Amino acid sequence: MTCNVPAWLLVRVLLTGQELQGDAMPSGQNPSRRFTSRVAGPSDLWAFWNCKKHDGLSRVLDLSVGGLCLSVEKSERIAVGEKIHLNFLTPEGQIRTDAIVRHVRPERLGLKFVAISAEDRAHLTALMTRLRNVPRPQPRS
C-alpha cells in the first residue's frame, strides 16, 4: 500500500493531532496553493498602477504580502505575465512595488509582487497587521 500524502502534511497532522479526510487534507482545512494568507481590502484602499500600454487607479479588493487583486475596468486589456508598477499610500506609509500579472478575470486583475524595497515591505507588513485586526461585521442570522 502506498501513501499519496505529502510528507509536510503528515508532519503537520502528527503535530496538531488533526485527522485526515480521504487521503489528502486534514479535516476542517480548505486546499490552497497560496503561500501567504490574504485579507479583504478596505473600501478606501486604492493603488495607482502603470505598465507599457496602460495605467490606472484601482481599488484593492484583497491583499497579501505576496500580491493583490485589483478591480479594473472591463476595457483593460492586460496580458498574463505583463510587468506592472504599483504605488499606494496608506497610513503606514507609501508602498511601491513591481508585480507581474498572474490572473486576468472580468473586472479583476491578480498580481504577484516581484520586487519591493525593505522599507516598503515594512509598510506592507504593518498594513497587513492592521487589516487583520480590523473587526469585520458578522452576518446577521
C-alpha positions as CSV (number, residue, x, y, z in Angstrom):
1,M,0.0,0.0,0.0
2,T,1.4,3.4,-0.9
3,C,0.6,6.8,0.6
4,N,0.0,9.8,-1.6
5,V,0.1,12.4,1.2
6,P,3.0,14.9,1.1
7,A,5.5,14.5,4.0
8,W,4.9,18.1,5.2
9,L,1.2,17.3,5.6
10,L,1.8,14.2,7.6
11,V,4.2,16.0,9.9
12,R,1.6,18.8,10.4
13,V,-1.2,16.2,11.1
14,L,1.0,14.4,13.6
15,L,2.0,17.6,15.4
16,T,-1.5,19.1,15.5
17,G,-3.5,15.9,16.1
18,Q,-5.8,16.6,13.1
19,E,-7.5,13.7,11.3
20,L,-7.1,13.2,7.6
21,Q,-10.2,13.2,5.3
22,G,-9.9,10.8,2.5
23,D,-6.2,10.6,1.7
24,A,-5.0,14.2,1.5
25,M,-6.5,17.0,3.6
26,P,-6.7,17.5,7.3
27,S,-10.3,17.9,8.4
28,G,-11.5,21.5,8.5
29,Q,-8.9,22.6,6.0
30,N,-9.5,24.1,2.6
31,P,-6.9,23.3,-0.1
32,S,-4.9,26.4,-1.2
33,R,-1.8,26.9,-3.2
34,R,-1.2,30.3,-1.6
35,F,2.0,30.7,0.4
36,T,0.6,33.7,2.3
37,S,-2.9,34.5,3.6
38,R,-4.9,37.4,2.2
39,V,-7.2,39.9,3.7
40,A,-10.0,41.9,2.1
41,G,-9.0,45.4,1.1
42,P,-10.9,48.2,2.8
43,S,-13.1,50.3,0.5
44,D,-10.7,53.2,0.8
45,L,-7.6,51.4,-0.3
46,W,-6.6,52.3,-3.9
47,A,-3.5,51.7,-5.9
48,F,-2.1,53.6,-8.9
49,W,-0.6,51.2,-11.4
50,N,1.1,51.5,-14.7
51,C,2.6,49.2,-17.4
52,K,3.7,49.6,-21.0
53,K,0.3,50.3,-22.5
54,H,-2.0,51.1,-19.6
55,D,-2.2,52.9,-16.3
56,G,-5.0,53.4,-13.8
57,L,-6.2,54.0,-10.3
58,S,-7.9,50.8,-9.0
59,R,-9.5,49.7,-5.7
60,V,-7.6,46.9,-3.9
61,L,-10.0,44.0,-3.5
62,D,-7.7,41.8,-1.4
63,L,-4.1,41.9,-0.4
64,S,-1.3,39.6,1.0
65,V,2.4,40.1,1.4
66,G,2.8,38.1,-1.9
67,G,0.4,40.1,-4.1
68,L,-3.0,41.6,-4.5
69,C,-6.2,41.7,-6.5
70,L,-7.3,44.9,-8.2
71,S,-10.7,46.0,-9.5
72,V,-10.2,47.1,-13.2
73,E,-12.4,48.3,-16.0
74,K,-13.8,45.8,-18.4
75,S,-12.0,47.6,-21.2
76,E,-8.5,47.0,-19.8
77,R,-6.6,44.5,-22.0
78,I,-3.6,43.3,-19.9
79,A,-1.8,40.1,-20.6
80,V,-0.8,37.4,-18.1
81,G,2.9,37.8,-17.4
82,E,3.0,41.6,-18.0
83,K,5.0,43.6,-15.5
84,I,3.2,46.4,-13.6
85,H,4.5,49.0,-11.3
86,L,2.2,49.8,-8.3
87,N,2.1,52.8,-5.9
88,F,-0.2,53.1,-2.9
89,L,-0.3,55.4,0.1
90,T,-1.5,54.1,3.4
91,P,-1.4,55.4,7.0
92,E,1.6,53.0,7.4
93,G,3.5,54.8,4.6
94,Q,4.0,54.7,0.9
95,I,4.2,51.3,-0.7
96,R,5.9,50.9,-4.1
97,T,6.3,47.5,-5.8
98,D,6.8,45.8,-9.1
99,A,4.4,42.9,-9.9
100,I,3.5,40.6,-12.6
101,V,0.0,39.8,-13.8
102,R,-0.9,36.3,-12.7
103,H,-4.7,36.3,-13.4
104,V,-7.0,38.3,-15.6
105,R,-10.7,37.9,-14.8
106,P,-13.7,40.0,-15.7
107,E,-13.1,43.3,-13.8
108,R,-10.3,41.8,-11.7
109,L,-6.6,41.6,-12.0
110,G,-4.5,39.3,-9.9
111,L,-0.9,40.4,-9.3
112,K,2.2,38.8,-7.7
113,F,4.8,41.1,-6.2
114,V,8.2,40.5,-7.6
115,A,10.2,43.5,-6.3
116,I,9.7,45.6,-3.2
117,S,12.2,47.6,-1.1
118,A,12.8,46.7,2.6
119,E,11.2,50.0,3.7
120,D,8.1,49.4,1.6
121,R,7.9,45.8,2.7
122,A,7.8,47.0,6.3
123,H,4.9,49.3,5.4
124,L,3.1,46.5,3.7
125,T,3.6,44.2,6.7
126,A,2.3,46.9,9.0
127,L,-0.7,47.4,6.7
128,M,-1.5,43.7,6.7
129,T,-1.3,43.6,10.5
130,R,-3.7,46.4,10.8
131,L,-6.2,45.0,8.3
132,R,-6.1,41.6,10.0
133,N,-7.0,43.2,13.3
134,V,-9.9,45.3,12.0
135,P,-13.2,43.8,13.2
136,R,-15.4,42.6,10.4
137,P,-19.2,42.9,10.6
138,Q,-20.7,39.5,11.5
139,P,-23.5,38.2,9.2
140,R,-27.0,38.6,10.7
141,S,-28.7,35.3,11.5
